[in-house]
Every structure is written in C-alpha cells, then in structure tokens.
C-alpha cells in the first residue's frame, strides 16, 4: 500500500473549508485560517484557481495535484475533482468533503511512487524536464527530485524526439462508383455488429445517405440531401456505412463536418468500426482536422522554453512540452491535452503556444518536418475520412492551400448550425484587434515586444536579397503598415489622441456609436449602431483609411507577383524546403490581400446607398463595461449565397443532417425553410429530403413543465426556484440562462446552500474551468448540477442519470441586434412574417435544449421552463407526444422529486383500490 505524502493539505468547497496536518488529523476551519495556513506553508490542494475563488484569496498558491498529475501522466485524462482523481489513480472515493485532504495526501503518494516505478510509461524526458522546472522554482520540483532518477544516457531534447512526417505522392482523383442500396444495408449490419438491434429508421437513413456519393451529373450541381434524424436513430453509423464503402471503392476522401468538439470525439470512436487505426503502410485512414489555432506550434514552444515565457507561464510551457512528447496529434483544444491545464495558470498561456495570428513561416521553421499542423494536413490528404468542423470546411473550400485537396464529398452533421457557421466565415470585420494583428504580421516585433513574431522582412530575407523588386515591395508594405493601429491603441482612443488614419477612423466609429446608444452606457454590454445617416467626419476619415489600406494592399500584390516569378524561374539556391516556404508565404499573402480588399469594400459603402445583400454596422465590444474592441462589421443578409458558391458548387455530394434540421409548427415540418437555409436555391437545386423520427417513447420518458408563478426579473424567486428544483431532483440539473448576469446572480445565492446538502454546483463564466472540463465534471457526478448559457444548450452529451432535469430560466428570445433586425425585416415578406422568423429561432433553441435530456432509451427526465407566459405556439418545439403541463412551482417540485411517471403508471395510480 502506497503511503500518503506527509505534507499539509487544504480543501475548500461551498460547503466549508478543511485543513489536514502532515500526519493528520483533518479539521474544519474558517476561510481566514485556511488563507493564513496557505500563506505560511505550501499546502497540498487540487485546482488552485478554484480553491482560491472559494476562499476569496486570488493569490493562493501551493502544491497543486493537477500539475503533478500532468507531469507524471502527460496526455492522460482525469476529471479534475477529488472523485475523478481517486478514480484515475485507483483510490477510494472520499466519502465527503472532510475526507478530501487525506485523499490529496494519498494521491500525492501514488503519483510520487509512480515516478519510482520501473513500469512508469512516461519516464522518458521526465528527469530533464524536472531540472528545468526546478530552476523555475516549481513547487513540486523539490518533492519529486529524490524520486525521479537520472537516466544513464542523456535524454534527447523534445524537438529531436518527435518523429518527422514524410511527403507522399498526390492522391489520384476518386473513381466514379455507384453504391447500391443492398450493399449499404449489408455493410451497415457489419458495422453495427452481429446481434445488434435492427433499427429500421437507421437502415432507411443509410440508404438515403448513399445518394450523395453517386457520380455528379452536371458541373456545379452536387447531389444534395437534407436528412432529419431524431435522437437515437444512429445517424453516425448511418452515414459512415455508405461513406466507408465509397471511400474504399473510389479511393477518395469523405469529409464529415461537425459544430461541436464533443461530436468530433464521438465520430472518432464510431469510425473505428469502419476503419482500422493504422493502415498496413502506417498511415491513418481517419484524421481529425481543426484550424491551425488548435494545435501546438513547436516554434512558439521552443521560444517559450528558451526564455520567451517567465514565471508561472514558463512552468506551463514545460508541462506542455511533457505532453507534446506523448500527444497523439498535438491538438491543444479538445484533444488529449487536459482542458483544465491552461486554467491552472492565471495568465492563459495556451493560446500563446498555438498559431493564433497566422504568422507561420512554414518551411522556414526549423521544426517544419515535425510540425503537428503540417502532419495533420498531409495525413488528411491521404485519408479516407476527415473529421473537421464547419468553419474549417468552409475556409478550406474558400482558400485552401491545396486546390486538389478541397472536399468534394461532405457530410455536415449538426447541420442546423451550417447557417451560423457560414454567417461567421463569410463576414468581414475591420476592428482594432484585427488591424493590429495585420500590422504585426507585416512589420514584426516592435520596441520591446517578446516572442517569435517575424515580419515580412525576416520571413522573406533571402528572396528580398535575390529579387530587387520583391525587396522593394516588402519595404513598401512595411512602411505602409505603420498606418495601422499599434500597441496601446484602445487607450489612445479613450483619451482622444489616436495616431494614424486607421486609429482616427476607429476613434470616430467609437464616438459615433456611443453618441447613438439608446440603451444607456451603464448596461455594460457591447453597443452598436447602423451605418445610416453617418456624420461627415466619419465618411471623410473612412475615405482616408481606405486610401491607407490600398497603400498596403498594392505592395502586397506586387510581392505576391514577385514570389510567383521566383518560383517560375527558380534560382539555384532554392531547394524543396525553400520552395515550400515561398508557397506558404504566397498563401498567407493571398489571405491578407483578400482581407484588406474586403475592408476597403466595407469602407467604400459608408455614406453611399446601402447594398441590399449586406448588413453593415458600427460596434464597440465590451465585457462588464470594459472595452476590448472597436470596429465596423459587414455580414451577408443571406450567408448561404457565398456558401453555395464556395462550398456547394465545387462539391459532388453534400449531406446536411441533424435532429433539428426543420422547424415544426402546427402544420408539421417546414421543409421549405430548411431547403432555403441549405443554399440550394442559389444554385437552382431541388435537394432530396429524408426524415427518420426518433424511436424514443417521449410520452412515457419525458415531461415538459411550464412553471407559471415565477415573475420575470424576480432574481430571489428565480434563485429559490433553481435551488429547490436541484434539491428535488437530487442534482443532475442542467440550468440554461439567456443572460450571464442572471446566471451569476443565481449561482451566488444558491451554491453554498446546495453544497451543504451534498449537491455540488458549477457554472460557466464563474468557476475558473473551461466548458469542456465543466461538462466532464457534470457527467462524472450524478449529484452535481451545471449552470450555463448558449454553449451548453447544443454542445453537451450527458446520457444516463447525470442529467435528469433541464431548467430554462426564460424563453430564449433572439437578441435584438442590427443583424437580426435586418433578417427579420427581410422575412416579413414571407409567409408568417417576422413573428414566424423569430418563432423558428426560439423553437430551434428549445428543441436543442430539450435534446440534452433524452440521449438513450433508458434516459428519462423533466424539462422545466420558468416562464409564466410561455406562448403555446412554441410548444411544437418539443417531440410529438411529449406531455406538457402548466403548473405552479410547488406542483413542479413534486413532479421532479417523484420522477417521470408514464401515462400507464399514472392511470394505474389513479385507479380506486
């Protein structure tokens, strides 16, 4: 039996605070006593930022067990709670909060003992990493030093240990094959497994999905299928069956696009039924692709390890380096890097270790051949299945580096989000934050800025020295980029002292937006105003700013032409790696040139007639009254028009599928609206539609309760309702809010009360934990409850007892933004008018929220709406047959405490004895 580590331990929750001496005993204490103990002696604790928030002592530090776990078991999963840590290390769960300090000592003992074990799988690199962490005064370094032995041979540095990717020949275009429906059904049976339940809905869904993989009949006219599949149909295997058959026979690649990382993980698991992990040649047939900003940048990491980071962020960099050596794919956001690791460090360093700014130097990087991002891109080019997200698919179709690698067979799962993803992808925003990033990309580091940012001069020094015209273009671009905002621009705007034409424009945009604000400055949220009846000063400064942007774009265009000329007439010194670097630079240049052109187009419209295809507005972004950005925005009125042009036209087969693809009112599913939102009308396409209803018995497994006696705006009553519902359900509640402020107010009133009853409560935007980890904690503890906003309404998959009640605090009305108003006005000419436009949005949100409740046949629970005037026309958002009852809170509490009662049970209970 491993001995506990004899160090003092501290645990704090909403229920109280406990301290344990090095060799016992454990005692309850006040927050002040705990703070004094932690300030005097480093304490064993778990998740220091969370404990700090519980104690109200932000400067808390100590020996965090999560940091130790990340060092000993890099790239391993652990739910960051005492229970989760106990399960990960094979220890008994603590019986209550008072037992947690002893668990922390036991867990430390297990982790330290692991370092001494001959079976420690992650030993390689640990000793060298520990020496660096000791120099940084990592609290665990002295504890671990006697237990991590020095290896007989010097350990390789991380960057020499990582494997290199290899070039592969370009894949041939897919063969034209036709898959018959009986073949699809037979393959589906093989994937579901012998003896599996035969689901008729899944079988029909798979047959319909096969239609998008047939040969295309006309150019720019893909096969298009809209398939609605209710929860429980098994749609993932339903489309993977024809997709895997087509990929095998054609030699082509299928892209499956999702909106949430949770579904990406699920898809990766399900795909193992159709493909092996590794092919015979060692390549992966299934690859998860994400945007560059999700992956570890090795050059950023090297810079951080060599002094770019100091203090606590430097410790994070070394823990990330430990993880990088064992990571499957280098994915830092939703991959095998624990989501909680970055939140342990107050200065969030995770983002600084990724390629957030598009500043990659491609083949100019010394780690190019080991780059996780490049490896993922090359693996995807040879894969049978690429699992991506909506934004990446659209960006890849619009400006992918490899034209031949753009997706032609695409399944958009969570297809109800395609409109929103297109809205974001094809929009333009000329803001201070965007403009300063362009400046940094062109000019590079200025003054005392740290990091590896390289300007155009550094990236293309050899080309500039070889090609005079190219060198002049670089110099001209750098000179012109000084017109862009620089560090400190927000402060100068507030002081009324902008520098340069772009800052002057942003200053006038800010002043105009504040002047026209109708809601009052104290609201604390972002404010906006439309680009109508603009003051002459704004129009004039916009013209000057547009000229400044044109002066930047012109030399960039010239430089792009010179790079192309260098590639065509390559000098002797230009090797394959140099060619790849120039190709990368050309790709980055094209992106920036298009961006600047979009900004110029946005500015050129100011003061002139409005373009009916676009919606433009001015905006000041704020968070709790703190400004963080200012700028001009442009969105398509219908973003499916560019989606159709960029994505659909080049594709051969596209499928949009979701459980909530269509709106449903009293007349049934609204397929006409679903087709309009697919982009098909812009190509004059008539897509195929299919529907498979959920097999779940909602009539006996779920109830919708509309509580009628909680007044809107009554925060004490709202908080009391949430607390009592969580108590009645004994936890397992997902609380959804339409405003962060109300959520924080409710959480602050009820968290302590619930904790004393053994019902932990967590909340987005309150607890210093990322959303994915909050969901993991919620899923792991059937007595826990979770409060959140939109991100939880459609991105949470918690089957079983851990989620048995969903509570919404109000009807999720659309936020009345300028963009929403414009689209609502456009819908006023359609059947049902503007109200139906709003109702569609609300019903979709309700359906998505209700969909969190019943994930399997065994699930059951209540959906509670705390809205006294819930409109009856919105009830069609819930599955047909679901019982809906309007009642008081007291009656709702009785229902929730009793659990869902089927109509048969209810009838039996009311029978006279």
N, C-alpha and C positions, 0 to 999 in steps of 0.2 A: 504494500500500500504506500503510495506516494505521500510524503509528509508535507503538510502545509508550510508555506514560506513564513517565517516568523517576522512579519512586518505589520505595522498597524494598518487597519482597513477602515474605510469610510463608505457608507451608503446613504443616499438621500433620495426620498421619493415624496410624492404629495402627501403620503400618509405619515411621514416623520423622518427622523434622522438617527442613524446608529453608528457608533464607533466600536471598534474591537482592538484591544491591545495585541501586541505581537504574539502572545501565547494565551490570549483570552483574558477575561470574558468579554462578551458583547453587551453594550448598554445603550439605551436610548439617551439622546441628548438634545439640546437646543441647537438651532442653526448657528447661533453665535459661538457656542462651544465647538461645534464642528469646524467652523471657519478658523478659529484660533488654533485648533489641533492641526489643521492642514497647513496653516502658515508656519507652524513651528517645526513639523516633521512631515516629510513626504509620505502620503497615505496611499495604500492600495485603493484604487477606485475603478469604476467602469464607466466610460464615456464622460470624460471630464467636462466638456461643454454642457452636457445635460445636467450633471450634478451641480455645476456652477449656477445654472439657471434655477434649479430647485432651491439652492441656498441663497440666491441673490448676491453672489460673490463672483463677479466676472473674472477676477484674476486668479481663480483657483488653478492649481497645477498639482501634479503628483505622479504616481506610478500607474498609468492607465493600462488596464489589462487588454484593451483592444489594440493598443500599439504593440504590446508584447505578442499578441496573437498574430498580428500582421507580419511581425518579424519572423516568428517561428514557423508559421504556416502561410506563407505568401500564396496568393491566388486560390485560397480556400474560403469556403462560405461559413459564416457564423452569424446567427441572429444576435444583434448587439444588446441582449438583455441577460440578466442573470440566468434565466431558464435556458436561453439559447446557448450561452457559453457552457453551461453544465452539459447540455446535450452534445455539443461539439467536442467536449473533452471526456465524455463518458462518466460524468459525475452525477450524483443525485440532485434532483431539482431542490432548490431551497423551499422550505415549507411556507415561509412568509418573509416579509422584509427584514425582520430581525435576524434571519439566518443567512442573509446575503454576505455580510462581512466575512464570515467563516468560509463561505463558498469562494470568495475572492482570494483568500489565502490558499485554499486547496487548488484553485485553478492556476494560480501562480506556481505552485509546487509542481503541478503536472507539466506546465509549459517549460519550466526550468529543467525538469527531469528529461523531457524530450530532447533538449539540447545535448544531454549526456548520452542519449541512447544511440546504439550502433544502427538502429533502424530509422533514424531521422532522415527522411527522403529529401528534405530541403537544406541539407547541411552545406552543400557547395556554395561558396561565396559568403557564408554567414560570418566567418571569422574576420575577413577583410572589411565587410560592411560594419561589423561591430567596432573595429578600430576607428573607423571614420566617425561613427556615432558617438564614441567615447570622446573624441576631440570636440564634438559639438555639445558635449555635456548632456547627452540624452539620459534621462533619469534611470533607465533600465540598464545602461551600459555596465555600471559597476556591479549590479546584481548578477548579470549574465557572465561577466568576464571569467570567473573561475569555472564555468560550466561549458563554455564553447572552446574546445581545444584548438590549438594552432595546427593547421594541416602540415604534413611532411613536405609537400611541394607547394610552392607559391600558387595561390589561386589566380585564375585568369580574370581579367577585368571584364565586366559585363559586356562591353562592346566587342570584345573578341570572342566571347562565348556564344553570342547569338548566331543562329545559322543564317546563311545567305540564301536569298531567293535566286532562282535560275530563269533565264529567258526561255520562252517556249515559242514554237512557230505559231503563226497566226492560224486560228481555227478556221476550217472551211465553212462556207455558208451552209445552213441546215438543208438537209434533203427534204424534198416535198413528199410528205407522207400523209396518209389518211387513216385515222384510227377508228375502227368500227365499234359500235356500242357494246356488243357482246364481249369484245376484248377488254373494254374498260371495266365492265362488271366483273369479269373473271379476275382482273388484276386487283380491283378493289377488295374482293374476297380474300386474296392472298395477303394484302396489306393489313386488313382488319384482323386476320388470324383465324385459324381453324376453331370452330365452335363459337365464334363471336356472334352476338345478336345481329340478325339480318334486319337492317333498317331500310325500309322502302324509300323513305324520304332521301336518305343518303345515296341510295342507288340511282334514283332519278336525277338528283343533283349532279352526280358524277357524269351521267350520260350527257346532261346539258352542258357541263363544263367542257366536255370533249369537243364541242362545236367550235371553240375558239382556236383550236390547234390545226384546223384544216388549211389547205393552200388558199391564199388570198386570190380573189377573182379579178379585182381592179386595183390599180395603183391609188394610194391614199384612201382606200376604203377597207379598213380592217374588219374582221369578224368581231362583233361587239355583243357581249352578253351581260345583261343585268340580272343577277340571281339573288333573290332574297331567301335567306336560310335561317330559320329560327334557331335559338339556342338549343343545343342538344342534337342537331341534325348530324353533326360530324362533318362539317363542310371542309375542314382542313384536309382530311384524307380524301374527301370527295373530289377536290380539285387536284390533289397531289397524284391521284391514280392516273388520270389522263396525262398530266404534266410529265410524270416519270416515264410513261410509255412513249410519249412524243420525243422527249429528250434522248431516250435510248435509241430510238429508230432513226431519228433525223440527225443526231449529232449536234443538236442546237442547245441553247440555254433558255430556261424559263426564269423569269423574274417574278417573285412574289413580294408584293409591297404591303407594308403594314403602317399603322399610325402610331402604335404603342410598342415600347420595348418588350413589354410582357408577352405580346403575341409573337414577337420575333423569337423569344426564348422557347415558346411553345412550339412554334414551327420547326425550330432546330431539333427539338425532341421527336416530333412526329415524322420528320424527314428520314430519321434513322430506319424507319420501317421500309422505305423505298430505296435507300442508297446506303452503302457501307460508309464508315468513317473515312476510309482511305482507299483509293483505287490501287490496283496492282503496281502502278508506276509511282506510287507515293503521293499523288496529288489528291486533294479533297474534291469530291463531286458536289458537295454542298458548301456554300460560302455565305457568311453573313457580311453584308456591306453596309457601312454607315458613312456619314460625312466625315471629312478629314478631322474636324474638331473633336471627334470622339476618341481618336487614337493617340497614344503616347508618341510624341515627337522625340526621337533619340538625340537630336542636336540640342533641343531645349533641355533635355535631361542632363546631357553632358555639361552644358553651361551651368545648370543649377548645381551639379555636383562639384564643379570647379570654382565655386565662389559666387555664381550668379544669385544664389539664394543664401541668406544668412539666418541665424536663429532657428526658430521653430520650422519655418518653411524648408530650411536645409535638411532637417530631420525627416520631413515628409518626402523630400526628394530621394533620400537614401532608402526609405521604406518602399517607395515606388520602384526604385532600382532593384530591390529584392524581388518585388512582384514581377517586374519585367522579365527576369530570368526564367520564370516559371509560367508566365501567361500563355494562354493558348493562342491569342491573336492580338494582344496589345490594346484591346478595347477598354478604355478607362470609364466609359459612361454606359452602364448596363451590361458590361462584360464580366470577366472574373476578378476585376479589382473590386474589393468590398466597397459598396456605395458609401459606407459610413467613414471610410478612412479620411477622405478630404475634409469632412465636417469636424474632425478632431482638432483641426488646425485653424485658428481663427482667421488668419489671412489665407483665404482659399487659394491654394497653390496648384490645384489640379488643372484649372483652365490654363495656367501659365506653362504647363508641361505638354499641352496639345498645340496643334497648328490652328489656332483661333483666327489669326489675321491673314491667312492666305499668303504667308511670307516664305513658303517652302522654296528652297533653292534646287530641289530635285537632284539631278545628278551631280550638282556642285557640293552636295552634302557628303562628308566623309563616311556617313552611315547609310548611304543611299541603298546599298545592296542588302542591308539588313532591316530596312525600314518596314515597320508593320503595315503602314498605309499602302506602300507600293506592293508588298506581298499580297495584301488583300485584293488589290486591283488586278494583279496578274492571275491570282487564283480564280477570281470571278470570271476572267476572260476564258478560262478553260473549264468552268464548272457546268454541271447540268442544271443546278438550281442555285439562284442567287436570292437570298432573303435580304430585302432592303426596306427603306421607308419611303413614303410618298414623296417627300421633298427631294430625296436623293434621285429617285427615278426621274422626276421632272427636270431636275438640274442636269442629270446625265444625258437626258434626251435633248436638252436645250444647248448645252455647251460641253458635252463630254469630250475628253482629250482624244479618245479613240472612236472615230465615227463608226467603224465596223463593230465595235463592242456595245453599241447602244441597244437597249432592249427592244425586241420585236414581238415577243410573247409575254404578256404581263397579266398577272392576277392582282388586282387591287383588293386585298382583304381589308376589312373595316372601311368599305367603300363609301360609307356615308361621310367620311372625312375628306374625300378627294377634293370637294369644292373648296373647303377651308385651306387645304394644303396648296392648291393652285392659287388661291387668293393671296397667300403669303409669298409663294415663289415668284409670281409674275408681277409683283408690285414694285414700286420704286420709292425710296426714302432718302431725301437729301437732308441729313441731320448732322449735327456737330460730331457725334460719335463716329458715324460712317466716314465723314470727311477727314477726320484726324487720322483714321486708320489708313486712308489712301495716302495721306501725307507721309506717314511713317513707312509705308511700302515703297514710296518713290525716293524719299530723302534718306531714310535710315536713321540711325541713332543721332540725337541732338543733345548738346550740352552734356549733362551728367547722367543721361539715361543708361540703365544697365540692360543686359540681355544681349541676345544674338541678332537682333533685328538688323538686316542688311538692306541698304538702299540699292537702287538700280546700278549705281556706280560700282559697288562691291560685287554684285551678282554677275555683272557683265564686263568686268575689268579687262579680261583678255580680248573679248570681242571689240570693245571700245579702242583698245590699243592697236588692233589689226585693221579695223574699219573706221576711217576718219568720220564718215557721215554718221555712222552709228554712234560714235563717241560724242559728236556734236548733239545728236538727238537726246542722248542721256543727259548731257549738261543742260540743254534747254528745258527738258522735263523737270529736272531737279530745281532749276531756277524758277520755273513757273509754279511749282508745287508750294512755294513759300506763300502763295496767296491763300492756301488752305488753312483752316484753324490749327493752332498749336496748343501745347500743354497750357492749362490754365484758362482756356477759352471761356468756360462757364462762369468763372469768377469775373472775368473782364466784362462779360455780357451783363451780369448783375450790377456791376459798378458803372456801366455806361461808357466803357472805354475799349471797344473792340479794335482789333488790329487786322487790317486786310479786308478785301472785298467780301469774302465768304463770312467772316465773323460779323461784318457790318450787316450783311443780309440777315443772319441769324438774330442779331440784336433787334432789327426791325420786326422780324417774324415774332419774336418773343413779346415785344411791346404791343404789337397789334393783337396778339392772342389774349394777353392779359386785359387789354382795353375792352375787348368784346366779350369777355367772360360774363355769362349771365347767372352763374350759379354761386358766385362768391368765392373769394380766394381761400377762405378758411376750410373749404371742403377737403383739401389735401390730396386730391386725385389729379391725374392729368387733365389738361383742358385743351380744347380745340375750337377752331372756327373755320368756316368755309372760305374759299378763295373767291369771294364775291365782293364787289364794291370796295376794292382794296385802296388804301391811301396811295397817293402818287409817289411818296417816298419809298414804299415797298416795291412798287413796279420799277422804279428807277434803280434801286440797289440790286434788284433781281437781274436787270439787264447788264449791270457792271459785273455781277457774279458770273453770269453766263459767259461773258467775254473771257473772264479769268479761267473758267473751266475749258473753254475752247482752246485757250493758250496752252493748257496742259495736255489736252487730247491730241493736238496737232503733232507735237514731237513724239508722243507715244505711237501714233500711227506711222510716223516716219521710221521709228525704231523697229516696229514690227516688220516693216518692209525690208529694212536692212538685215534683220535676222534671217528672213526668208532668203535673201540674196546670199548670205554667208552659207546657209545650208545647201543652196543650189550649186554654188561654186566653192566647195569646202576647201579651206587651206590644209596644208599637210599636218599641222598640229591638232586638227580637230578629230579626235578619236570618237569611239562609240559613246563613251560617257559624256564627252563634251557635246555631242550632237543631242543626246537625251536632255542635257541641261538647257540647251537653247530651245528645244521643243517645249520643255516645261515653261520657260520664260515667255515663249510665244503664246502659250495657252493662258498664262496669267495676264499678259498684256491684253489679249482679246477680251477677257472678262472685264478688266478695268476700263478699256475703251468703250465697251457697251454700257458700263455703269455710268460713265461720265456723259455719254450721249443721252441716256435716259434722264439724267439730271438736267441737261440743257433743254430737253424737250419739256420737262416739267416747268422750268423757269420761263420758257418762251410763251407759255399759255397764260401766265399771270397778266391780268389787265385786259386780256382779249376775250373773245367768245369762248364759252365752255365747250369742251369736247364731250358729246353725249355718251361716248364709250367709256369715259373715265370719271372717277370721283377724286377731286383734289381738296386738300385741306391743310391748315397750319396747326401745329401741335406743340405743346410743352409737356414733356413727360415728367411726372412727379411721383414720389413714393413717400407717404407720410409728410407731405409738404416740402420734401427735399427734391429740388430739380436735378435731373440727371441727363436730360437731352432736350434739344430744341430742333425743330425742322419742318420741312414740307413733305407731304405724303401724296402718293398717287396710287390708286387701285383701279383695276378694271371693274366696270359695273358688272360684267359677267366674266369672271376669270376662266370660265370653261372655253371661251373663244380661243385664247392663246394655248390652253391645254389641248384643245382639239388639233390646233395647227402643229404644235411642237411634239406632242406625245402620240395622239391617235393617228395622225397622217403617216407617220413613219413606222407604225406598228402593223403587224399582220393579224394579231389576235389579242383582244383585250377583254378581261372579265372584271366587272365590279360586283363584289358580293359583300353582304352584311346582313345582320339580323334586323336592322332598321333602315333598309335602303329606301323604302317608300314611306310616305306619310299615310296614316289611315284615319279617315273620319267616318261619319255615319254611313257614307256610301261605299266604304271599302277602301282597298289600297289605291293610292294615287300614282299610277304608273306613268301618267303623262308628265307629272312634275319630276319624277325620278329620271325619266329619259331626258328632259330639258337640262337637268343638272349633271348629266353624264358627258355633255359636249357633243353628243351625236347630231343634234340639229345643225350645228355649224359645219358639218360635213355632209348634210342631207342624207344621213344614215337612219335606217329604221332598225334599231338593235333588237336582238332576240331577248325575251324576258322569261324568267322562270321563278317559281315560288315554291318553297318547301316549308311548311309550318312546323313549329316546334312540337316534338312529341310529348312534352311535359304536360301534366294534368294541373294546370294553374288553378282550376276551380277548387281543388282539394289541397293544394300545396302552398297557396299564397293568398293574402288578403290585402286590399288597399283600404287604409283607414284615414279618413279626412277629419281632422280634429277641428271643431268649429268654435271653441271658446278660448283661443289664444289670440289676443288682439295684435294686429300688425304694429310693430315698433315698440312693443312692451318687452324690453330686454329681460327684466326679472322673471316675468312669466315664461318667456321663451327658454331661459336657462333652467328654470324649475321643471319645465316640461321635458327637456332633454335629460336632466338628471334622473327624473322619475322613470322615464322610458328605459334608460340604460339599466336602472335598478330592477325594473320589472322584467327585462329581458336577460338579466344577469350577465351583462356585457354582450359582446358580439354585435354592436351597433355601428353602422357607418352613417355619420351625420354629414349632410351636404348643405353648404351655405352658398348664397349668392353674393355675399359681401364678406371680405376678410375681417373688417372691423367687428361685425356682429359675431363672427366665429370666435375672435379673440375675447370678446366680452363674455360670451357664454362659457368658454373654456376657463377663464379666470374665476368665474363664480362657482363652478361645479367640480373642478379637478380634485381639490383636496377632499371634498365630501365623498366622492366616488372611491378615491384611493383608500380611505379609511374603511370602506366596505369591501376592499379587495378587488376593486374594479378599475384597473389602470386606464387612464385616458391619455391619448396622444392627439396632436393637432399639427397640421401643416402651418407654416408661417409663424409657429410659436416654438415648438421644440426644434433645437438645432440639429435636425436629422433630415436627410434627403427623402423625397417622397417614396422612392423605391424601397428604401430601408424601413420607412414607416409602415408600408404595406406588408413587408416581411414580418415585422413585429406583430402587426394586427393578425396576420394569418396564423402565426405561431401560437397565439394565446387566445383561447375561446372566451376568456373573461375580459379581454381588452376591447376598447372601443376607439374609434378614429374619427376625428372631425377634419373636414377639408373642403375644397372648392372644386372648380371645374375639372382639374386634373384627376380627381378621384372618381368623377362621375362616369368616365368612359375608359379608364385605364387600370381598373382593379379587377383581378380574378381571384376571388377567395371562396372556393367551394367548401361545403361542409358546415360544421357548427360554428366556425369562427365568424361567419357573417349570417345572422338570422333576423336582422332588422335594419332597414334603411329608413332614415328620417330626413326629410327635406324641410327646411325652415320656411320656405315660401315658394310660390310659383316662380320658375326660372324665366322671368320675362327677359326678352332681348335688351341689351344695354342700348340706350337711345343715342348712338353715335351718329356722326355725319354720314358715314358709310352705310350704316343700317337704314338711316332715313332715306337715302338715295335709292337703295334697293327696294325699300318698302314702297316708295313712290312709283317706281317702275312696275311693281307688282299690282298697283292699284288698278291698272287697265285690264288685268287678268280676271278670270272667274274667281269670285270670292273676295277679291280686292285685297287691300292692305291688311285687314284683320286676318285673313286666311294665311298671308305670308308670315305674320307673327305666330299664329297658331301652329303652323308647321314646325317652326323653330322650337317652340315650347314643347310640343308633343314629342319631337325627336329627343330633346333633353330628358323628358320624363321617361321615355322608353329606354334610353341608355341607362338612366339611374336605376330603374326597375330591373334592368337586365343584370345588375350586380347581385341581385338577391337569389335567383334560382339558376345555378350553374350545372347541376346534375339532377338525376331523377330522385335522389334521396333528399335534396335540399327542400327546405320549407321556411316560411317566414312572413313577416309583415312589412309593408311599405306604408310609412306614416307621413302624411302631409299636414304640416301645422299651418293651415291656411283656412280661415273661416269662410272665405268667399271663393272657393275653388270653382272655376267655370265648368259646367257639365260638358261643354263641347270638347274639353280636353281629355275626357275620360277614355276616349278611344285610343289614347297612347298606350294603355295597358292591354296585355294579351286578352283576346276574346275569352269570355267565361270567368275572368278573374273577379271575385266578389269585391264590390266597392261599398263602403258604409260610411255615412256621415254621422259623427258621434262626438260626445264630449271627451275631454282628456281622461276623466275618471273611467269612462267606459273603455277607452282605448287601452288604458293601463291594464285593465282586467283581461282584455283580449290578448295583449302582448305577453302577460305573465302566464296565461293558460297555454299559449302556443297556438298554431294554426289548427283549426278544427274543420274537418271536411264536412260537406253537406250531409253525408250519410251519418257521420258521428253526431252532428247537431240534431238531425232528425231522431236518432236513437235516444239522445239525452232528453229530448222533449216529450218522448212517449210516456204516458202515465204508467206508473209501476203497478 
